[in-house]
Amino acid sequence: MERRMHLLKAKSKTPVRTYADFIGEDSKDLNEDYSRIGNSSVKLTDGTSLNDSPERKETNQETWGSSEAETIGYLKIELQNKQQDIEDLLIKHDELNSALITYKAQNNSLHKELNSCREKNYQLDVELYLLKENLGNKEKEILQLEHELDLCTNSEKAHKQLKEENVSLKEEIKNKKSIFEAKLKKSIQKNEELIKIIHENNDCITSLKKKIAIIDQNKKLQDPDDFLIRKTAQSVDTKFKIEKLKIPRNYQSSLSPDRNLILTERTAKTESTLMNDLQLLLSVESPSKLMSSILHLKESHKSYKKYQNFYKQISALVQECSPSGFFTSEPTPNQIWKWITRLLEEYMHLKQTIY
């Protein structure tokens, strides 16, 4: 018993009761057992003595002596049973205390595990939050990359279209270049022909000047007035073939009824009047200079016609080779000259780049 009490004090903090503590509690049970036997009621005190009244002792003295041995034996048996029950209960109490200690230890370990699990759960929550945030950033990056990919695909498509357009433009430029070179060759040939014509005209002018000088020398040997009148009438009738010749009002010296007559119908009487009108028209002082002025006027008229024809051809060529709407009206000679010089510069530049 002392060893068990020592173990209980060492294992548990709860106080352990001794055997004497249980006797007061068991005395009530023993009195109840005595009442069941049928004899006079016997009560045990704390010192295991039976208390009874004096009258009861006197009346039952004989019966007490006979059944005392049996009662004591029964009480001993009951006491042994109670002691055995107490020992069993103490053993169970020890087992329960040890189980409680183990359960407390397990509970502490479980609390520690729970705290560690909570910490891990918190760490996992933090990691999950960071992963969600990282996932959101990655999704934004993916959207940005998809947008950039769309831009790249669109730029590739535009690049392909530009390549195709570049190829078509190169072919168109080659075709236009061949057409332009052909037209340029034609225009160069026409220019060369016109230059030849100009040279021929210059030769004709020089020859005519020589003839005029010879005529002037011959005039001095003859009557100048008769000679000039005849030459002027012949040149007017045969070369100019003018149907009508009207003198402007500012050059009219007097009212002559023959001014509105047809030139071919004039007679020799009106030749002097005609000479005067021609002198006024050509601003010539003497009749000797009238023939040279008329010839110069004729040559100027021919060269002007050639120039007009050349100008019209060049203007039509420039308008044909230019894009539509480039010239809103007929180009001027200055515009034609700038266009031709720029064209030749571009042609020489292209020729240098190709060859």
C-alpha positions in Angstrom: 0.0 0.0 0.0 2.8 2.4 0.9 4.6 1.6 -2.4 1.4 2.2 -4.4 0.7 5.5 -2.6 4.3 6.5 -3.3 3.8 5.8 -7.0 0.5 7.6 -7.1 2.1 10.7 -5.5 5.0 10.6 -7.9 2.8 10.1 -11.0 -0.2 12.3 -10.3 -0.7 15.6 -8.6 -4.1 14.6 -7.2 -3.9 13.5 -3.5 -4.3 9.7 -2.8 -6.5 8.6 0.2 -5.3 5.9 2.6 -7.1 2.8 3.9 -8.3 4.6 7.0 -10.0 7.2 4.9 -12.2 4.5 3.4 -13.3 2.9 6.7 -15.6 5.8 7.6 -17.2 5.5 4.3 -17.6 1.7 4.5 -19.1 1.7 8.0 -22.5 2.6 6.5 -22.3 -0.3 4.1 -21.4 -2.7 7.0 -24.4 -1.5 9.1 -26.7 -2.2 6.2 -25.2 -5.7 5.9 -25.8 -6.4 9.5 -29.5 -5.4 9.2 -29.9 -7.9 6.4 -28.7 -10.8 8.5 -31.7 -10.6 10.9 -29.9 -10.1 14.2 -29.9 -7.0 16.2 -28.5 -4.1 14.3 -24.8 -3.6 14.8 -23.0 -0.4 13.9 -19.3 0.0 13.5 -17.6 3.0 14.7 -14.4 4.6 13.3 -12.4 2.2 15.5 -14.4 -0.8 14.2 -16.4 -1.1 17.5 -20.2 -1.9 17.5 -22.4 0.7 19.3 -25.6 -0.5 20.8 -28.0 0.6 23.5 -27.7 -1.0 27.1 -31.2 -2.5 26.9 -30.3 -4.0 23.6 -27.1 -5.5 25.0 -29.0 -7.0 27.9 -31.8 -8.5 25.8 -29.6 -9.8 23.1 -26.5 -10.9 25.1 -27.1 -14.5 24.5 -27.7 -14.3 20.8 -24.7 -12.1 20.4 -22.3 -14.6 21.8 -23.6 -17.3 19.4 -23.5 -15.3 16.2 -20.4 -13.2 17.0 -18.0 -15.5 15.3 -20.1 -15.7 12.2 -20.5 -11.9 12.0 -16.8 -11.4 12.4 -16.0 -13.9 9.7 -18.5 -12.3 7.4 -17.2 -8.9 8.1 -13.6 -10.0 7.5 -14.7 -11.4 4.2 -16.5 -8.2 3.3 -13.5 -6.2 4.5 -11.2 -8.3 2.3 -13.6 -7.9 -0.7 -13.7 -4.1 -0.1 -10.0 -4.0 0.2 -9.6 -5.9 -3.0 -12.1 -3.6 -4.7 -10.1 -0.6 -3.4 -6.9 -2.1 -4.7 -8.5 -2.7 -8.0 -9.9 0.8 -8.1 -6.5 2.2 -7.2 -4.9 0.1 -9.9 -7.5 1.4 -12.4 -6.9 4.9 -11.0 -3.2 4.5 -11.6 -3.9 3.2 -15.1 -6.3 6.1 -15.8 -3.7 8.6 -14.4 -1.0 7.1 -16.7 -3.4 7.1 -19.6 -4.4 10.7 -18.8 -0.7 11.6 -18.7 -0.2 9.9 -22.0 -3.3 11.6 -23.4 -2.0 15.0 -22.1 1.3 14.4 -23.8 -0.5 13.3 -27.0 -2.7 16.4 -26.7 0.4 18.6 -26.3 2.0 17.0 -29.3 -1.2 17.3 -31.2 -1.4 21.0 -30.2 2.2 21.4 -31.4 1.3 19.6 -34.6 -1.8 21.8 -35.0 0.3 24.9 -34.5 2.8 23.7 -37.0 0.0 22.8 -39.4 -1.5 26.3 -38.9 1.9 27.8 -39.6 2.2 25.7 -42.7 -1.3 26.6 -43.7 -0.5 30.3 -43.3 2.7 29.8 -45.3 0.7 28.0 -47.9 -1.9 30.8 -48.0 0.9 33.3 -48.5 2.4 31.1 -51.2 -1.0 30.7 -52.8 -1.5 34.5 -52.7 1.9 35.1 -54.3 1.2 32.4 -56.9 -2.2 34.0 -57.7 -0.5 37.4 -58.0 2.2 35.9 -60.2 -0.4 34.2 -62.2 -2.2 37.5 -62.8 1.0 39.1 -63.9 1.7 36.1 -66.2 -1.7 36.4 -67.7 -1.1 40.1 -68.3 2.2 39.3 -70.0 0.5 36.6 -72.1 -2.1 39.2 -73.2 0.6 41.7 -74.0 2.5 39.0 -75.9 -0.6 38.0 -77.8 -1.2 41.7 -78.7 2.4 42.0 -79.9 2.0 38.7 -81.8 -1.1 40.1 -83.6 0.9 43.3 -84.4 3.7 41.1 -85.8 1.4 39.1 -87.9 -0.3 42.2 -89.2 3.1 43.8 -90.0 4.1 40.6 -91.8 1.0 40.7 -93.9 1.6 44.3 -94.6 5.2 43.6 -95.5 4.1 40.8 -97.9 1.6 43.2 -99.5 4.3 45.8 -99.8 6.6 43.3 -101.4 3.9 42.3 -103.9 3.2 46.0 -104.6 6.9 46.6 -105.0 7.2 43.8 -107.5 4.2 45.1 -109.5 5.6 48.7 -109.3 9.0 47.5 -110.5 7.3 45.8 -113.5 5.2 48.8 -114.1 8.3 51.0 -113.9 10.1 48.7 -116.4 7.2 48.9 -118.8 6.9 52.7 -118.5 10.7 53.0 -118.7 10.7 51.1 -122.0 7.8 53.2 -123.3 9.4 56.4 -122.1 12.8 55.4 -123.7 11.0 54.7 -127.0 9.2 58.1 -126.8 12.4 59.8 -125.8 14.2 58.3 -128.8 11.4 59.5 -131.0 11.5 63.0 -129.4 15.3 63.0 -129.8 15.0 62.1 -133.5 12.4 64.8 -133.9 14.7 67.3 -132.2 17.5 66.3 -134.5 15.2 66.6 -137.5 14.1 70.1 -136.3 17.8 71.0 -135.7 18.5 70.0 -139.3 15.6 72.0 -140.5 16.8 75.0 -138.5 20.3 74.7 -140.0 18.7 74.4 -143.5 16.7 77.5 -142.7 19.8 79.3 -141.6 21.5 78.3 -144.8 18.5 79.6 -146.7 18.6 82.9 -144.8 22.2 83.4 -145.5 21.7 82.6 -149.2 18.7 85.0 -149.2 20.8 87.7 -147.6 23.4 87.2 -150.3 20.7 87.5 -152.9 19.4 90.6 -151.3 22.9 92.1 -151.3 23.2 91.4 -155.0 19.7 92.9 -155.6 20.7 96.0 -153.7 23.8 96.4 -155.8 21.6 96.0 -159.0 19.2 98.5 -157.7 21.7 101.2 -157.6 22.3 100.8 -161.4 18.6 101.2 -162.2 15.8 103.6 -161.2 15.1 102.7 -157.6 11.5 103.7 -157.6 10.4 101.7 -160.6 12.4 98.7 -159.5 11.0 98.6 -156.0 7.5 99.1 -157.2 7.7 96.2 -159.6 9.5 93.9 -157.1 7.0 94.7 -154.4 4.0 94.0 -156.6 5.4 90.8 -157.9 6.3 89.5 -154.4 2.9 90.4 -153.1 1.1 88.8 -156.0 3.2 85.6 -156.3 4.7 84.8 -152.9 2.5 86.2 -150.2 -0.9 85.5 -152.0 -2.7 87.9 -149.6 -6.3 88.2 -150.6 -7.0 91.4 -148.7 -4.8 93.8 -146.9 -6.3 96.5 -144.7 -4.3 99.2 -143.1 -5.0 99.8 -139.4 -6.6 103.1 -138.5 -3.6 104.4 -136.6 -1.5 104.1 -139.8 -4.1 105.7 -142.1 -2.8 109.0 -143.5 -5.8 109.9 -145.7 -9.1 108.4 -146.7 -8.5 106.4 -149.9 -11.3 104.6 -151.8 -8.8 102.0 -153.0 -7.8 100.8 -149.5 -10.5 98.1 -149.3 -10.0 96.8 -152.8 -8.6 93.4 -153.4 -4.8 93.6 -153.8 -4.7 91.6 -157.0 -7.2 94.0 -158.6 -5.0 97.1 -158.1 -3.6 98.8 -161.1 -0.3 100.6 -161.6 -1.9 103.9 -160.6 -2.3 102.7 -157.0 1.2 101.2 -156.6 2.5 104.5 -155.2 -0.3 104.5 -152.6 0.5 100.8 -151.8 4.1 101.6 -151.3 3.3 104.4 -148.9 1.0 102.0 -146.9 3.7 99.4 -146.8 6.2 101.9 -145.6 3.8 102.9 -142.8 3.0 99.3 -141.9 6.6 98.1 -141.8 8.0 101.3 -140.4 10.4 101.8 -143.3 11.7 105.2 -144.1 12.7 104.7 -147.7 11.4 102.4 -150.5 14.9 100.9 -150.9 14.6 99.2 -147.5 11.1 97.9 -148.2 12.1 94.7 -150.1 14.5 93.6 -147.3 11.8 94.2 -144.7 9.3 92.1 -146.6 11.7 89.2 -147.1 12.6 89.3 -143.5 9.0 89.3 -142.5 8.4 86.3 -144.8 11.2 84.3 -143.3 10.2 85.2 -139.8 6.7 84.0 -140.6 8.0 80.7 -141.9 10.2 80.2 -138.9 7.3 81.2 -136.6 5.1 78.5 -138.2 7.9 75.9 -137.8 8.3 77.0 -134.2 4.6 76.7 -133.6 4.5 73.2 -135.1 7.5 72.1 -133.0 6.0 73.7 -129.9 2.7 71.9 -130.4 4.4 68.5 -131.0 6.6 68.9 -127.9 3.7 70.0 -125.8 1.6 67.0 -126.9 4.5 64.7 -126.2 5.0 66.2 -122.7 1.3 65.9 -121.9 1.2 62.3 -123.1 4.2 61.2 -121.1 3.1 63.1 -117.9 0.6 61.5 -115.5 -3.0 62.5 -115.9 -3.9 65.9 -114.2 -0.2 67.0 -114.0 -0.8 69.9 -116.4 -4.2 71.6 -115.9 -3.7 73.6 -119.0 -1.3 73.6 -122.0 2.2 73.8 -120.7 4.3 76.9 -121.4 7.7 76.8 -123.0 9.4 77.4 -119.6 7.5 74.4 -118.1 8.3 72.2 -121.1 12.0 73.1 -120.8 12.1 72.3 -117.0 10.2 69.0 -117.7 12.7 67.9 -120.4 15.8 68.9 -118.3 14.4 67.0 -115.2 13.6 64.0 -117.4 17.1 63.9 -118.9 18.6 64.2 -115.4 16.5 61.3 -114.1 17.4 59.3 -117.2 21.1 59.9 -116.7 20.8 59.0 -113.0 18.9 55.7 -113.8 21.5 54.9 -116.5 24.3 55.4 -114.0 22.6 53.2 -111.4 21.9 50.4 -113.8 25.2 50.3 -115.6 
